[in-house]
């Protein structure tokens, strides 16, 4: 698994995966630490609404770490109110999916991951 990818697993078995990791059934070097286990798509929607997922995906795809865009420009490009973007950015930051950088009075959001994968367990 790519260490800079965020994996969200719907219906996965964290306890089994953790025990397999501890018992050597999963190679720790090949196992990502960037996994979020959720019980259902409803829980995913509560945690990361479609608008938050769109914003997070936008940050991954279009945010230049050397020249990041301020939140006001992101709001314009996504055709959303700055207040809504700020609220979603705060929640993404609380989930530790992004880092915030403040220069003077301007806030920039940078993703901690370069991609996201959402899958259901088999």
Secondary structure, DSSP 8 states (H G I E B T S, - for coil): --TTEEEEEET--HHHHHHHHHTTSS-TTTS-S-EEEES-HHHHHHHS-HHHHHHHHHHHHH--TTS--BHHHHHHHHT--HHHHHHHHHHHHHTTSEEEEEETTEEEEEES-SEEEEEE--
